[in-house]
Amino acid sequence: MSTRKINISTNKIEDFLKASFENVKIISEFSGNENARAFLFASNDKEYVIKLDSHDEDFRKDKYAFEHFSSRELIIPKVFKQGKIENDLYFSISLKIDGNILNSLNLNELNLVFPHLAKVLKKIHDADISQASGYGIWNVADGNAPHQTWKDAILGIDKSSYFNWEKLFMEGIYEKDLFDKAYSQISDLAKFLNEDRSLIHGDFGFNNVLVEAEKVTGVLDWALSRYGDFIYDIAYLAFWDDRLDYGKIFRKNYKDKNIENYDERMLCYMLHIGLTSSGFSAKWGNKKQYDETKQIFIKLLEQ
């Protein structure tokens, strides 16, 4: 199965950009993923990012996040223009933010930036979402989320139309026994969840956080943003990086929030992240990534 959805030449992108920008030059392509492509380009003395996808919902969520949550402390790229290049090919253009991705830092550098990283994540979790309703991944039309409870949002993964688990079991590489074991543990841990409601980035860290001079300079990609338990973001960091005890370190920053059953909630969300991440790899036929995620996942399931 192909892991690339967008096929377009840089010459065609440059020709498209010349209609709106002067002296356009494509500088480089960012690391691609299964859903989109992104290019850095220059126009006169400024640099911009153009993203391409066959759907525009993720782009519109980035725009919504900038308009509703961006601040001096929480920097979200400003979206200048969105639309279609051609049928079924959407674009989004934003100003480039300086910085290196969090994933590029060594442990010493990560420790140095950590205080500001924690401050920015807390800023996300303290954002005002009183204008919106619901739990789970919010939609871009009105900022509302579909579930009545956070527990429903977490347990509803088994009915996901995006993953279509039965099809992945039958036609893909996903192992049904792995899913059943993980979902059973998530269901058991769900009794420890509460219904407190915060803004969650959903994909915080690594490729989506830019840092420079021990400061976070930008938070990107709000496609998986949701409303629910703030611990979910902490669990995401802990799932993918075992160099730091994120759960323990972050906990002290949340004395103003409900941290009852903190460890159980952390484990529940790490299992949920493992389930969705391995499901994503399986959906796109990325066996190497699936196996790597599975190894992290299995260790959690044995706890």
C-alpha positions as CSV (number, residue, x, y, z in Angstrom):
1,M,0.0,0.0,0.0
2,S,1.3,3.4,-0.9
3,T,2.2,5.8,1.9
4,R,2.1,8.9,-0.3
5,K,-1.2,10.5,-1.2
6,I,0.0,13.7,-2.9
7,N,1.9,13.6,-6.2
8,I,2.9,17.0,-7.6
9,S,6.1,18.6,-9.0
10,T,7.9,21.5,-7.4
11,N,7.6,23.3,-10.8
12,K,3.8,23.1,-10.6
13,I,3.8,24.4,-7.0
14,E,6.1,27.3,-8.0
15,D,3.8,28.2,-11.0
16,F,0.8,28.2,-8.6
17,L,2.6,30.4,-6.1
18,K,3.7,32.9,-8.6
19,A,0.1,34.0,-9.0
20,S,0.2,35.4,-5.5
21,F,3.9,35.9,-4.6
22,E,6.8,37.6,-6.2
23,N,10.2,36.0,-6.8
24,V,9.1,32.6,-5.7
25,K,11.6,29.9,-5.0
26,I,11.0,26.4,-3.5
27,I,13.8,25.9,-0.9
28,S,13.1,22.4,0.4
29,E,10.5,19.8,1.3
30,F,9.8,19.0,4.9
31,S,9.8,15.3,5.9
32,G,6.6,13.9,4.4
33,N,3.9,11.9,6.0
34,E,1.0,9.7,4.9
35,N,-1.5,12.5,4.6
36,A,0.2,15.6,3.4
37,R,3.3,17.3,1.9
38,A,4.9,20.5,3.0
39,F,7.4,22.8,1.3
40,L,9.4,25.8,2.4
41,F,9.5,28.6,-0.1
42,A,10.8,32.1,-0.3
43,S,9.3,35.2,-1.7
44,N,11.4,38.3,-1.7
45,D,12.9,38.5,1.8
46,K,10.4,36.3,3.6
47,E,10.0,32.5,4.0
48,Y,6.7,30.7,4.0
49,V,5.3,27.1,4.2
50,I,2.8,25.6,1.8
51,K,1.1,22.4,2.8
52,L,-0.8,20.2,0.4
53,D,-3.4,17.6,1.1
54,S,-6.4,15.9,-0.6
55,H,-8.6,17.1,2.3
56,D,-8.7,20.6,3.8
57,E,-10.1,19.8,7.3
58,D,-6.7,19.7,9.0
59,F,-5.7,23.0,7.4
60,R,-8.9,24.6,8.6
61,K,-8.3,23.3,12.1
62,D,-4.9,25.0,12.1
63,K,-6.6,28.3,11.1
64,Y,-9.2,27.9,13.8
65,A,-6.5,27.1,16.4
66,F,-4.6,30.3,15.4
67,E,-7.7,32.4,15.6
68,H,-8.9,31.1,18.9
69,F,-5.9,30.0,20.9
70,S,-2.8,31.8,19.7
71,S,-1.1,34.2,22.0
72,R,2.2,35.7,22.8
73,E,3.0,32.7,25.0
74,L,1.4,30.1,22.7
75,I,2.6,30.8,19.1
76,I,0.6,29.1,16.4
77,P,1.6,29.9,12.7
78,K,-0.6,32.5,11.1
79,V,-2.4,31.1,8.1
80,F,-2.5,33.6,5.2
81,K,-4.3,31.7,2.5
82,Q,-6.1,28.4,2.0
83,G,-8.0,26.9,-0.9
84,K,-7.6,24.5,-3.9
85,I,-4.8,24.2,-6.4
86,E,-6.9,21.8,-8.4
87,N,-9.7,19.3,-7.9
88,D,-9.1,17.3,-4.7
89,L,-5.8,19.1,-4.0
90,Y,-6.0,21.6,-1.2
91,F,-3.3,24.0,0.0
92,S,-2.6,26.1,3.1
93,I,0.1,28.9,3.3
94,S,1.5,30.2,6.5
95,L,4.5,32.2,7.6
96,K,7.6,30.1,8.5
97,I,8.4,30.1,12.2
98,D,12.1,29.9,13.1
99,G,13.3,27.0,15.2
100,N,14.3,23.3,15.2
101,I,11.8,20.5,15.8
102,L,11.8,19.1,19.3
103,N,12.7,15.7,18.0
104,S,16.1,17.0,16.9
105,L,17.3,17.8,20.5
106,N,19.6,15.6,22.5
107,L,18.8,14.9,26.1
108,N,20.8,17.8,27.4
109,E,19.1,20.2,25.0
110,L,15.8,18.8,25.9
111,N,16.4,19.4,29.6
112,L,17.3,23.0,28.9
113,V,14.1,23.7,27.0
114,F,11.9,21.7,29.3
115,P,10.8,24.5,31.6
116,H,9.5,26.5,28.7
117,L,8.0,23.4,27.0
118,A,6.0,22.7,30.2
119,K,4.9,26.4,30.4
120,V,3.6,26.3,26.8
121,L,1.8,23.0,27.3
122,K,0.1,24.3,30.4
123,K,-0.9,27.4,28.4
124,I,-2.7,25.0,25.9
125,H,-4.4,23.2,28.7
126,D,-5.6,26.5,30.3
127,A,-7.0,27.8,27.1
128,D,-10.6,29.1,27.2
129,I,-12.8,26.6,25.4
130,S,-16.1,27.7,27.0
131,Q,-17.4,28.8,23.6
132,A,-17.4,25.2,22.4
133,S,-19.0,22.0,23.6
134,G,-18.4,18.2,23.8
135,Y,-15.5,15.9,24.3
136,G,-13.1,14.3,21.8
137,I,-11.6,15.6,18.5
138,W,-13.4,18.9,17.7
139,N,-14.6,19.7,14.3
140,V,-13.6,22.8,12.4
141,A,-17.1,23.9,11.5
142,D,-18.0,25.2,14.9
143,G,-15.2,24.0,17.2
144,N,-17.5,21.6,18.9
145,A,-16.7,17.9,19.7
146,P,-19.1,15.0,19.1
147,H,-19.1,13.1,22.4
148,Q,-21.2,13.7,25.5
149,T,-18.4,12.4,27.9
150,W,-14.7,12.0,27.8
151,K,-15.1,8.3,28.6
152,D,-17.2,7.9,25.5
153,A,-14.5,9.7,23.5
154,I,-11.8,7.3,24.7
155,L,-13.8,4.1,24.4
156,G,-15.3,5.1,21.0
157,I,-12.1,4.2,19.3
158,D,-13.4,0.7,18.6
159,K,-16.1,2.1,16.4
160,S,-13.8,4.5,14.4
161,S,-14.8,4.8,10.8
162,Y,-11.3,6.1,10.0
163,F,-9.5,3.0,11.1
164,N,-12.3,0.5,10.2
165,W,-10.7,-2.1,12.4
166,E,-12.4,-5.2,11.0
167,K,-11.0,-4.3,7.6
168,L,-7.5,-3.9,9.0
169,F,-7.8,-7.3,10.7
170,M,-9.0,-9.0,7.5
171,E,-7.0,-7.2,4.8
172,G,-4.2,-5.4,6.6
173,I,-1.4,-6.1,9.0
174,Y,-3.1,-5.4,12.3
175,E,-3.4,-8.3,14.7
176,K,-6.8,-8.7,16.2
177,D,-5.4,-10.2,19.4
178,L,-3.3,-7.1,20.0
179,F,-6.3,-4.9,19.5
180,D,-8.5,-7.0,21.8
181,K,-6.0,-7.0,24.6
182,A,-5.3,-3.3,24.4
183,Y,-9.0,-2.3,24.2
184,S,-9.8,-4.6,27.1
185,Q,-7.2,-2.8,29.3
186,I,-8.4,0.6,28.2
187,S,-11.9,-0.3,29.1
188,D,-10.8,-1.5,32.6
189,L,-8.9,1.7,33.2
190,A,-11.7,3.9,32.0
191,K,-13.3,3.8,35.4
192,F,-10.5,6.1,36.6
193,L,-11.2,8.8,34.1
194,N,-12.9,12.1,35.0
195,E,-15.0,14.5,33.0
196,D,-12.7,17.6,33.5
197,R,-12.4,19.4,30.1
198,S,-9.3,21.1,28.7
199,L,-7.9,21.9,25.3
200,I,-5.6,19.0,24.2
201,H,-3.2,19.4,21.3
202,G,-3.2,15.6,20.7
203,D,0.1,15.5,18.9
204,F,2.3,17.7,21.0
205,G,6.1,17.4,20.7
206,F,8.7,15.9,18.4
207,N,7.8,17.2,14.9
208,N,5.1,19.6,15.9
209,V,7.0,21.8,18.4
210,L,9.7,24.3,17.3
211,V,12.4,25.4,19.7
212,E,15.2,27.9,19.6
213,A,17.5,29.3,22.4
214,E,15.8,27.1,25.1
215,K,12.3,28.5,24.1
216,V,9.4,27.1,22.3
217,T,8.9,29.2,19.2
218,G,5.9,27.6,17.7
219,V,3.3,24.8,18.0
220,L,2.2,23.3,14.7
221,D,-0.4,20.8,13.4
222,W,-3.7,20.9,15.3
223,A,-5.4,18.2,13.3
224,L,-5.7,15.8,16.3
225,S,-6.7,18.5,18.8
226,R,-9.5,17.6,21.1
227,Y,-11.3,18.4,24.4
228,G,-10.8,16.3,27.4
229,D,-8.3,15.3,30.0
230,F,-5.0,17.3,29.9
231,I,-3.0,14.3,30.9
232,Y,-3.5,12.9,27.4
233,D,-0.8,15.3,26.0
234,I,1.6,14.2,28.7
235,A,0.9,10.6,27.9
236,Y,1.7,11.3,24.3
237,L,5.2,12.5,25.1
238,A,5.7,9.6,27.5
239,F,4.7,7.0,24.9
240,W,7.2,8.2,22.3
241,D,10.2,9.2,24.5
242,D,11.4,7.2,27.5
243,R,14.5,9.4,28.1
244,L,12.5,11.5,30.6
245,D,9.8,10.6,33.1
246,Y,7.3,13.0,31.6
247,G,4.5,11.9,33.8
248,K,6.4,12.6,37.0
249,I,8.0,15.9,35.8
250,F,4.8,17.4,34.5
251,R,2.6,16.4,37.4
252,K,4.0,19.2,39.6
253,N,2.8,21.8,37.1
254,Y,-0.9,20.8,37.5
255,K,-1.7,21.3,41.1
256,D,-4.6,23.5,40.0
257,K,-6.2,20.6,38.1
258,N,-7.6,17.2,39.1
259,I,-4.7,14.7,39.3
260,E,-6.6,12.0,41.1
261,N,-5.8,8.5,39.7
262,Y,-3.1,10.2,37.7
263,D,-1.0,7.1,37.0
264,E,-4.1,5.1,35.9
265,R,-5.1,7.9,33.6
266,M,-1.6,8.1,32.1
267,L,-1.6,4.4,31.4
268,C,-5.0,4.4,29.8
269,Y,-4.0,7.2,27.5
270,M,-0.7,5.7,26.6
271,L,-2.5,2.5,25.6
272,H,-5.0,4.5,23.6
273,I,-2.2,6.3,21.8
274,G,-0.5,3.0,21.1
275,L,-3.7,1.7,19.7
276,T,-4.3,4.6,17.4
277,S,-0.7,5.0,16.4
278,S,-0.3,1.4,15.4
279,G,-3.7,1.5,13.7
280,F,-2.5,4.5,11.7
281,S,0.7,2.6,10.6
282,A,-1.4,-0.4,9.6
283,K,-3.9,1.7,7.7
284,W,-1.1,3.0,5.5
285,G,0.7,-0.3,5.2
286,N,3.8,1.0,7.0
287,K,5.1,-2.4,8.4
288,K,8.3,-0.9,9.9
289,Q,6.5,1.8,11.8
290,Y,3.8,-0.6,12.9
291,D,6.4,-3.1,14.3
292,E,8.3,-0.3,16.1
293,T,5.1,1.1,17.7
294,K,4.0,-2.5,18.6
295,Q,7.1,-3.0,20.6
296,I,6.4,0.1,22.8
297,F,2.8,-1.0,23.0
298,I,3.6,-4.5,24.2
299,K,5.7,-3.2,27.1
300,L,2.7,-1.2,28.3
301,L,0.3,-4.1,27.9
302,E,2.6,-6.1,30.2
303,Q,2.4,-3.6,33.0
